[in-house]
Amino acid sequence: MTIRAVIFDFGGVFVDSPFTAMTDAANARDLDPDQTMLAIFGDYAADTDHPWHRLERGEITVVEARDAIVDASQRDMGVAVDPFEFLAALSGGGLRDDMVDFVKDLRGRGLATGLLTNNAKEFQEFWRPLMPLDELFDDVIDSSEVGIRKPDRRIYELALERLGVTADEAVFVDDAPGNIAGAEVVGITGVLIGTARSDVAAAIAAIDALVV
């Protein structure tokens, strides 16, 4: 089947991976990175009732999520892990202009493009102004607005429906293996982008090979 649409994640695709920044911040605080990431984000390959997952589904506020994570980490790890402190590590890095230019190129070739992000309502004012979303994407799905988050299959199905394509006509790009797996369960072809900026070129080449 001919590929008619490419759907992109935001963090880790158009800006540096939040997971990498969080790992570096944990190391700087002499905390175990894996344990710290699990405390803040929960199992990111699943969709659970972890406070961060509930935040990304729009069920609780970022303050409520923060308080729950601090309490749970104090109980489970013996140290209070405050996600607000780690979120400060996400600043800097800037937009990946080569990926933005690639999206423009895809649209110029007649492909539909979508953005599918797990995010929090409170973060919209920070990430949305970074890119001209209306110029780049035919559709934008923020998990906190639709009440579903990756890797729940329903959010991929929603993206397909809104772009007017079938699963075998779409490619999905993300930096989280669990999110790629969720897309592939639905039948979408996944492209896993590496965590470094130097990995962008390889991801673009992989997508390009699929849409020819």
Secondary structure, DSSP 8 states (H G I E B T S, - for coil): ----EEEE-SBTTTB--HHHHHHHHHHHTT--HHHHHHHHH--TTS--S-HHHHHHTTSS-HHHHHHHHHHHHHHHHSS---HHHHHGGG--S---HHHHHHHHHHHHTT-EEEEEE---GGGHHHHGGGS-HHHH-SEEEEHHHHT--TTSHHHHHHHHHHHT--GGGEEEEES-HHHHHHHHHHT-EEEE--SSGGGHHHHHHHHHHHH-
